Amino acid sequence: MALCTAVGPLYWREGSIADWGRENTVYAVLSFAVYLGIVVALVRLGSGAWSWRRALARARERWRPHLAQTAAWRGARRALDLTRRVSAVVGRILRRGTDRWWKLLLIFIIGWLWIPTTLVTAFGADIRSQIREFSWAWNQWTGIQQPYIGFFSFVPMDIYPTAHYLWPEDPTYLTDQHNIVLTVCYGAVASVSRYLTGSNDAGYMTLSALQYLFAAFCCAATADRFLNLGFMRRYTGEAAGRRGPARGEWLLPQSPRRRSRPLPTITDQEPIAPAGGLARFLILLFFMTCPLAVFATISLTKSPLFAFAFVWWFGVWYELHATRGRLQRDGLPVRLSRRSLAAFVAASCVMLVSAKYAWYILAAQIVLALVADRRRWRTYATALLLPTVIIHGGVSLLIGTGAIIAGDPIESRGIQLQQIARVAKLNPDGIPESAREKLEPIFNLDQTAEAYDQDDADPVKSSGIQSKKVSYKWRTVTAEDMEQFNAAWLEIVVANPVIALDAFLAKCYGYFDVTAPPYTSMDYYVDSTYVQDQTTWIKDWCHEWRDDVAQFARDWGAVPVLGWFTHGNLYVSLTLLVGAAEVVLRRWRTLMWHMPLLLLMGVMVTAPANNFERHMLPVAFVFGFLCLTFIRDRAATAARGPGVKVEA
């Protein structure tokens, strides 16, 4: 992280790490000291070695004899007492107003209501391509003959593009470039919209409204799990922290079906207390005001849908984490409730259909879960393995039968593309002749050099409209040609290590440098030309307001320090620091269910663009819940004896 912060100024002026100077050394040392200091502070806080309440009490006792007789001290005491009383009242109101999931749902729906009613929708080029794909496929299904068109023609698969060697012999127009399920859903809604209204606008509005409601539901369900520990009621019939008549027993309504089963008992671990007013206020404040969350509610760019499903999924993981080893029956962990299991399955399914990389995350998490909590293997097999096999396996089957076209594997090679392109631009003579021969059927290296943009690999792989530079020879490249790609890339990197390192850092440093402005922020989709100029009636609804809202977000994001809170890389960096503290504190089981956050950072690094904010949404959305978990783990460490509750 210190390295990314230090090299940022170099790449802002399109320099090289070879230009490293005294300024960069100062940035590296200072940022390393700050990051290390944060980790040390978190470790001390998490271990119970330091408490701000104890520190404040010691300071008060130290200075009280010197200040007790002054008027300023008496005034400060009165102000402090008033503040404490007001805070207590506000805290009680917040707790009462957010103590059930349906209350939280109303807060999210009402608090976000202005977004779909005034901004209506937000999108970029992706959904237009998905709708175009579905339209061509629909024509094919309804009997309109559409053979693959000639060499110089242009079809939807040429926009990304998808190499022609991946196309089946029988013409088909649906691809898995964007997840096929989402493409069909978006395309079908748009088709109905065109049939009923003559344009896609009603479809855009409907899809954004549904996503807004889904976002409110996911955030409310997860907030209830973290803030209120609402899942405890499904196991015990009572809120978390409340005990039955006998010590160690939790109340459980005895239905006829469960009459013979013993009550669940709590172990020697401390029960978890619901969150206090401050935690509730800060989490709701983030979701209600941060442009990342606000604009994501209606943004039809697949990543927001994945992010809100991930929030829901992350909440169920917390339920599993909180009940493991704490709530037991006959010495075994209580099984996940049916409602929570259904939520776990549904969240996994939405993640899988919204982002292709979700199956990597689920597959890795299955292994980690079985290692850390193997007694609940049926839960993980049902909620993680089964959806992955059905959805990912089904898509693979469709690709294998030629019903849809596979996504081009060039998409996952953004780092390699950037390294080849940067060398082609800055040192074309440094490309070994053998590597040039291997790449000749794949790339036009002259066009590759011209297309190079240090922040974005899309131009190098010829993404875009028909009038693009043909860097990637997607029309003529073959599978056999692509087998030579890795060997050619390795030769180029070995021959040009500094340029290759520059290409790598320039492509991903922004995700871990809090001072770096986003390459593409979420406000881009709010007032993009696709929304403001290329819609039928949406462009005339609150047109200037949409511009003003997006510009306000940009202006806020440009403010030093205060603007960092609107950018995803702040939450990515802080999440890494919290994870580092958890490693030092050896909270291995907590780290297990936080591991998807690290995997998502790997997705960011391999994504086509640098500091692309929509890829950081899942990490940003769960950061507040991550902090709450850290504080609760600290409370469990610091508490003495069973039954001690520390309010977070």
QUIFEN-V921028 format. One record per residue. N is the residue number from 1. RES is the residue in one small letter. PHI is phi in whole degrees, -180 to 180 (* if undefined). Layout:
# QUIFEN-V921028
N/RES/PHI
N/RES/PHI
This chain:
# QUIFEN-V921028
1/m/*
2/a/-65
3/l/-63
4/c/-62
5/t/-66
6/a/-73
7/v/-84
8/g/-51
9/p/-59
10/l/-66
11/y/-82
12/w/-62
13/r/-104
14/e/55
15/g/-94
16/s/-137
17/i/-66
18/a/-67
19/d/-88
20/w/-52
21/g/-135
22/r/-62
23/e/-59
24/n/-68
25/t/-64
26/v/-62
27/y/-59
28/a/-64
29/v/-66
30/l/-65
31/s/-66
32/f/-63
33/a/-64
34/v/-65
35/y/-64
36/l/-65
37/g/-62
38/i/-65
39/v/-63
40/v/-60
41/a/-63
42/l/-66
43/v/-65
44/r/-64
45/l/-66
46/g/-70
47/s/-86
48/g/84
49/a/-73
50/w/-140
51/s/-141
52/w/-67
53/r/-67
54/r/-66
55/a/-63
56/l/-67
57/a/-65
58/r/-64
59/a/-64
60/r/-65
61/e/-66
62/r/-69
63/w/-96
64/r/-59
65/p/-60
66/h/-82
67/l/-111
68/a/-61
69/q/-90
70/t/-89
71/a/-66
72/a/-62
73/w/-66
74/r/-64
75/g/-66
76/a/-65
77/r/-64
78/r/-64
79/a/-64
80/l/-66
81/d/-64
82/l/-64
83/t/-62
84/r/-65
85/r/-67
86/v/-64
87/s/-62
88/a/-64
89/v/-65
90/v/-61
91/g/-62
92/r/-64
93/i/-64
94/l/-63
95/r/-65
96/r/-67
97/g/-80
98/t/-130
99/d/-90
100/r/-138
101/w/-66
102/w/-71
103/k/-68
104/l/-64
105/l/-61
106/l/-63
107/i/-62
108/f/-67
109/i/-64
110/i/-71
111/g/-64
112/w/-99
113/l/-60
114/w/-67
115/i/-71
116/p/-70
117/t/-80
118/t/-108
119/l/-85
120/v/67
121/t/-157
122/a/-152
123/f/-164
124/g/-123
125/a/-80
126/d/-61
127/i/-68
128/r/-65
129/s/-67
130/q/-64
131/i/-66
132/r/-65
133/e/-57
134/f/-64
135/s/-63
136/w/-65
137/a/-66
138/w/-62
139/n/-59
140/q/-64
141/w/-67
142/t/-91
143/g/101
144/i/-81
145/q/-73
146/q/-133
147/p/-66
148/y/-56
149/i/-89
150/g/-62
151/f/-59
152/f/-93
153/s/-86
154/f/-136
155/v/-124
156/p/-53
157/m/-70
158/d/-87
159/i/-76
160/y/-68
161/p/-100
162/t/-110
163/a/-57
164/h/-66
165/y/-68
166/l/-86
167/w/-76
168/p/-66
169/e/-65
170/d/-80
171/p/-58
172/t/-146
173/y/-126
174/l/-90
175/t/-125
176/d/-102
177/q/-59
178/h/-101
179/n/-52
180/i/-62
181/v/-64
182/l/-67
183/t/-60
184/v/-66
185/c/-63
186/y/-62
187/g/-64
188/a/-66
189/v/-63
190/a/-65
191/s/-65
192/v/-62
193/s/-61
194/r/-65
195/y/-67
196/l/-87
197/t/-121
198/g/88
199/s/-151
200/n/-82
201/d/-60
202/a/-63
203/g/-66
204/y/-57
205/m/-62
206/t/-64
207/l/-63
208/s/-67
209/a/-65
210/l/-65
211/q/-67
212/y/-62
213/l/-68
214/f/-64
215/a/-62
216/a/-62
217/f/-64
218/c/-62
219/c/-67
220/a/-67
221/a/-62
222/t/-73
223/a/-62
224/d/-64
225/r/-64
226/f/-82
227/l/-82
228/n/-107
229/l/52
230/g/-60
231/f/-65
232/m/-62
233/r/-64
234/r/-72
235/y/-97
236/t/-118
237/g/83
238/e/-133
239/a/-70
240/a/-61
241/g/90
242/r/-97
243/r/-106
244/g/-83
245/p/-61
246/a/-92
247/r/-60
248/g/88
249/e/-107
250/w/-107
251/l/-69
252/l/-139
253/p/-58
254/q/-94
255/s/-79
256/p/-55
257/r/-68
258/r/-110
259/r/-59
260/s/-86
261/r/-89
262/p/-71
263/l/-65
264/p/-68
265/t/-115
266/i/-99
267/t/-80
268/d/-69
269/q/-66
270/e/-74
271/p/-66
272/i/-92
273/a/-92
274/p/-58
275/a/-70
276/g/-84
277/g/-65
278/l/-65
279/a/-61
280/r/-63
281/f/-64
282/l/-67
283/i/-67
284/l/-66
285/l/-61
286/f/-60
287/f/-68
288/m/-84
289/t/-121
290/c/-70
291/p/-57
292/l/-57
293/a/-80
294/v/-61
295/f/-75
296/a/-68
297/t/-60
298/i/-121
299/s/-84
300/l/-94
301/t/-126
302/k/64
303/s/-62
304/p/-61
305/l/-61
306/f/-61
307/a/-64
308/f/-70
309/a/-64
310/f/-64
311/v/-59
312/w/-61
313/w/-62
314/f/-63
315/g/-66
316/v/-66
317/w/-60
318/y/-65
319/e/-60
320/l/-62
321/h/-66
322/a/-75
323/t/-94
324/r/-69
325/g/74
326/r/-111
327/l/-112
328/q/-134
329/r/-135
330/d/57
331/g/80
332/l/-114
333/p/-61
334/v/-66
335/r/-67
336/l/-61
337/s/-63
338/r/-61
339/r/-64
340/s/-69
341/l/-64
342/a/-63
343/a/-65
344/f/-60
345/v/-64
346/a/-63
347/a/-63
348/s/-62
349/c/-65
350/v/-64
351/m/-60
352/l/-67
353/v/-86
354/s/-101
355/a/-145
356/k/-66
357/y/-74
358/a/-61
359/w/-69
360/y/-65
361/i/-65
362/l/-66
363/a/-63
364/a/-66
365/q/-71
366/i/-59
367/v/-63
368/l/-64
369/a/-65
370/l/-68
371/v/-72
372/a/-89
373/d/-149
374/r/-69
375/r/-65
376/r/-102
377/w/-62
378/r/-65
379/t/-62
380/y/-70
381/a/-66
382/t/-74
383/a/-91
384/l/-115
385/l/-70
386/l/-62
387/p/-61
388/t/-64
389/v/-64
390/i/-70
391/i/-77
392/h/-67
393/g/-66
394/g/-64
395/v/-64
396/s/-62
397/l/-65
398/l/-62
399/i/-65
400/g/-65
401/t/-85
402/g/84
403/a/-73
404/i/-134
405/i/-100
406/a/-67
407/g/-66
408/d/-71
409/p/-62
410/i/-62
411/e/-61
412/s/-89
413/r/-114
414/g/-60
415/i/-62
416/q/-63
417/l/-61
418/q/-66
419/q/-69
420/i/-64
421/a/-68
422/r/-67
423/v/-65
424/a/-62
425/k/-83
426/l/-94
427/n/-147
428/p/-60
429/d/-72
430/g/-85
431/i/-80
432/p/-58
433/e/-62
434/s/-65
435/a/-68
436/r/-60
437/e/-66
438/k/-67
439/l/-85
440/e/-56
441/p/-75
442/i/-102
443/f/-131
444/n/-93
445/l/-63
446/d/-65
447/q/-69
448/t/-61
449/a/-63
450/e/-68
451/a/-80
452/y/-62
453/d/-132
454/q/-64
455/d/-95
456/d/-148
457/a/-90
458/d/-58
459/p/-60
460/v/-67
461/k/-94
462/s/64
463/s/-74
464/g/131
465/i/-80
466/q/-63
467/s/-85
468/k/-90
469/k/-75
470/v/-90
471/s/-81
472/y/-90
473/k/-83
474/w/-68
475/r/-76
476/t/-115
477/v/-64
478/t/-122
479/a/-62
480/e/-66
481/d/-61
482/m/-67
483/e/-65
484/q/-90
485/f/-62
486/n/-62
487/a/-65
488/a/-66
489/w/-60
490/l/-62
491/e/-62
492/i/-67
493/v/-65
494/v/-62
495/a/-78
496/n/-137
497/p/-65
498/v/-69
499/i/-64
500/a/-64
501/l/-65
502/d/-59
503/a/-62
504/f/-67
505/l/-66
506/a/-64
507/k/-82
508/c/-134
509/y/-62
510/g/-63
511/y/-68
512/f/-123
513/d/-121
514/v/-66
515/t/-88
516/a/-84
517/p/-71
518/p/-68
519/y/-69
520/t/-137
521/s/-95
522/m/-68
523/d/-69
524/y/-57
525/y/-75
526/v/-70
527/d/-120
528/s/-65
529/t/-63
530/y/-64
531/v/-87
532/q/-79
533/d/-122
534/q/-112
535/t/-110
536/t/-84
537/w/-118
538/i/-61
539/k/-63
540/d/-94
541/w/-92
542/c/52
543/h/-60
544/e/-70
545/w/-61
546/r/-62
547/d/-63
548/d/-65
549/v/-64
550/a/-63
551/q/-68
552/f/-60
553/a/-63
554/r/-66
555/d/-64
556/w/-63
557/g/-64
558/a/-83
559/v/-72
560/p/-57
561/v/66
562/l/-62
563/g/-73
564/w/-60
565/f/-67
566/t/-94
567/h/-112
568/g/-66
569/n/-68
570/l/-64
571/y/-73
572/v/-64
573/s/-65
574/l/-67
575/t/-62
576/l/-62
577/l/-68
578/v/-63
579/g/-62
580/a/-63
581/a/-65
582/e/-66
583/v/-64
584/v/-61
585/l/-81
586/r/59
587/r/-91
588/w/-68
589/r/-70
590/t/-66
591/l/-62
592/m/-60
593/w/-87
594/h/-94
595/m/-59
596/p/-56
597/l/-65
598/l/-69
599/l/-64
600/l/-65
601/m/-67
602/g/-64
603/v/-62
604/m/-60
605/v/-62
606/t/-89
607/a/-65
608/p/-62
609/a/-118
610/n/-86
611/n/54
612/f/-89
613/e/-67
614/r/-68
615/h/-76
616/m/-97
617/l/-58
618/p/-58
619/v/-66
620/a/-64
621/f/-67
622/v/-100
623/f/-62
624/g/-61
625/f/-68
626/l/-62
627/c/-64
628/l/-63
629/t/-62
630/f/-61
631/i/-67
632/r/-66
633/d/-63
634/r/-67
635/a/-63
636/a/-65
637/t/-70
638/a/-81
639/a/-67
640/r/-122
641/g/86
642/p/-69
643/g/90
644/v/-79
645/k/-114
646/v/-117
647/e/-76
648/a/-91
